[in-house]
Structure formats: C-alpha cells, structure tokens
C-alpha cells in the first residue's frame, strides 16, 4: 500500500498546533500514514500538546522534536530525513487542512500524472485575529493543472504555491534536495523551481487548507525592509537551483520587484 508521510514543523505555536495535528489525524484514504511532528525548541506549550497527540495515537503520530533550536531550515531537514513515505505532505504548525480527503486527492493526482514532480492545491487565507477569509488572485486565475516554471514567472511574486501546507511531494525527489535550499530559510519558491527541473508541478483548483496570516508569521511579521531583503535572498536561491532557461527572467524580477524598492526606501 502507498505510504504517505505528513510532516509538521512547528515553533511556539501552542494556540494552533492542536487544530493542525487534528486535521491531519482526520485524513481518510487508501494509504498507510505516518505523522511526524517536530517542535524546534519551542518555549511555550507546543511540545506538551504534541506529546498529548502522540499518546492518543501512538501508531500514527511521532514526535521527533529536539530541544536545541536549529531554525526553520534545520527543522524541515530533520523531518524530511525521518520521513519514510512514498509521498511527503507538509502542514506547518500554525495552518490546518479543511478537507479530510486532501491526501487521497493529491496522491491520486500524482499517481495519474506520473510526469508531475509534485502537486499543490488552492489555499484559503485567514486573517488573524480579524477572521476574514480570502483566496489568492494568482491561484484563482490559474487555468491549467500542470504548471511550468514559465507559469510561475508570469506572476511577479514567482510564488503560485504561497504556502507549504498545500503541497505533496514525491519522496524520491525530496531526497535529492540540494544543501543550498537549507543554507538560508527553506522556502516554497526555491523548492518549486528545483522540483520543476524533474517535471511539471501539478495544481488542484480546490481549497483544501487554511493559511493563517498573523503578525507572528515568518513573513508577515517582518518590517518592509526585512521583507524585501528576504525576498531577494529567497529568489537568489531560486536562481541557483532553477533550470538555467529561467535565469534572465528571475534576475529581472529580483531587480524590479525587490532591489529597486529596497533602494527607494533609503532615497
């Protein structure tokens, strides 16, 4: 039977982690499942909540947390290395899945479309604490279910995925992820362009997850200057791992969308 590993990286997400893990436990389908959760040295009650889930579902939930904080990239790497599935799904600890057949749907897609290197679905963005929900225009406008790097570059953000929690990856390709992707913040843009070297990226135009956008988020919690510098850093990473045919377009986006606005902040 096909095996799926769901990895849940988390850090100080005590208020979200129960809902996140609960939405993974509820997944249904014809596959065997393991849930790997890693708290990256959390200082709140996140680790205790993970332990509660492990005790309730000892054959399903594994806690592979370690106390020293190794950062987002180190935590992802730890989880990827521990995963034993044929496919690896990601759910960040402050998000949740809303469709109990999410894993089944994405597995079926990858088995039907063996040329695709990975698949992602639409996301619903929920503002915290306001509570308003919305969808991303860049995903609403997509009309294809198999995307190339050119499709990603057609959007100035280069980021049609927007959130790791919508993704399922072929595990054999995860094991080929280069060290370069983990030297700075591991991000979905660079990951997507690496996977695109091996085949199209699948897209399911159905919202199956909620991305909680809040001030404590890795991106949304940053001031404007830091966001721009982070944007440059992540896209420089893309430049290094993407197929060479994309190099000129990537450089242009870095210049126009990030370097020029950053320079303007100091004029």
Secondary structure in CASP SS format (residue, H / E / C, confidence):
PFRMAT SS
TARGET T0000
AUTHOR 0000-0000-0000
METHOD secondary structure of the structure
MODEL  1
X C 1.00
X C 1.00
X E 1.00
X E 1.00
X E 1.00
X E 1.00
X E 1.00
X E 1.00
X E 1.00
X E 1.00
X C 1.00
X C 1.00
X C 1.00
X C 1.00
X C 1.00
X C 1.00
X H 1.00
X H 1.00
X H 1.00
X H 1.00
X H 1.00
X H 1.00
X H 1.00
X H 1.00
X H 1.00
X C 1.00
X C 1.00
X C 1.00
X C 1.00
X C 1.00
X C 1.00
X E 1.00
X E 1.00
X E 1.00
X E 1.00
X E 1.00
X E 1.00
X E 1.00
X E 1.00
X E 1.00
X C 1.00
X C 1.00
X C 1.00
X C 1.00
X C 1.00
X H 1.00
X H 1.00
X H 1.00
X H 1.00
X H 1.00
X H 1.00
X H 1.00
X H 1.00
X H 1.00
X H 1.00
X H 1.00
X C 1.00
X C 1.00
X C 1.00
X C 1.00
X E 1.00
X E 1.00
X E 1.00
X C 1.00
X C 1.00
X E 1.00
X C 1.00
X C 1.00
X C 1.00
X C 1.00
X H 1.00
X H 1.00
X H 1.00
X H 1.00
X H 1.00
X H 1.00
X H 1.00
X H 1.00
X H 1.00
X H 1.00
X H 1.00
X H 1.00
X C 1.00
X C 1.00
X C 1.00
X C 1.00
X E 1.00
X E 1.00
X E 1.00
X E 1.00
X C 1.00
X C 1.00
X C 1.00
X C 1.00
X C 1.00
X E 1.00
X E 1.00
X C 1.00
X C 1.00
X C 1.00
X C 1.00
X H 1.00
X H 1.00
X H 1.00
X H 1.00
X H 1.00
X H 1.00
X H 1.00
X H 1.00
X H 1.00
X H 1.00
X H 1.00
X C 1.00
X C 1.00
X C 1.00
X C 1.00
X C 1.00
X E 1.00
X E 1.00
X E 1.00
X E 1.00
X E 1.00
X E 1.00
X E 1.00
X E 1.00
X E 1.00
X E 1.00
X C 1.00
X C 1.00
X C 1.00
X C 1.00
X C 1.00
X E 1.00
X E 1.00
X E 1.00
X C 1.00
X H 1.00
X H 1.00
X H 1.00
X H 1.00
X C 1.00
X C 1.00
X C 1.00
X C 1.00
X C 1.00
X E 1.00
X E 1.00
X C 1.00
X H 1.00
X H 1.00
X H 1.00
X H 1.00
X H 1.00
X C 1.00
X C 1.00
X C 1.00
X C 1.00
X C 1.00
X C 1.00
X C 1.00
X C 1.00
X C 1.00
X C 1.00
X H 1.00
X H 1.00
X H 1.00
X E 1.00
X E 1.00
X E 1.00
X E 1.00
X H 1.00
X H 1.00
X H 1.00
X H 1.00
X C 1.00
X C 1.00
X C 1.00
X C 1.00
X C 1.00
X H 1.00
X H 1.00
X H 1.00
X H 1.00
X C 1.00
X C 1.00
X C 1.00
X C 1.00
X H 1.00
X H 1.00
X H 1.00
X H 1.00
X H 1.00
X H 1.00
X H 1.00
X H 1.00
X H 1.00
X C 1.00
X C 1.00
X C 1.00
X C 1.00
X E 1.00
X E 1.00
X E 1.00
X E 1.00
X E 1.00
X E 1.00
X E 1.00
X E 1.00
X E 1.00
X E 1.00
X E 1.00
X E 1.00
X E 1.00
X C 1.00
X C 1.00
X C 1.00
X C 1.00
X C 1.00
X C 1.00
X C 1.00
X C 1.00
X C 1.00
X C 1.00
X H 1.00
X H 1.00
X H 1.00
X H 1.00
X H 1.00
X H 1.00
X H 1.00
X H 1.00
X H 1.00
X H 1.00
X H 1.00
X H 1.00
X H 1.00
X H 1.00
X H 1.00
X H 1.00
X H 1.00
X H 1.00
X C 1.00
X C 1.00
X H 1.00
X H 1.00
X H 1.00
X H 1.00
X H 1.00
X H 1.00
X H 1.00
X H 1.00
X H 1.00
X H 1.00
X H 1.00
X H 1.00
X H 1.00
X H 1.00
X H 1.00
X H 1.00
X H 1.00
X H 1.00
X H 1.00
X H 1.00
X H 1.00
X C 1.00
X C 1.00
X C 1.00
END
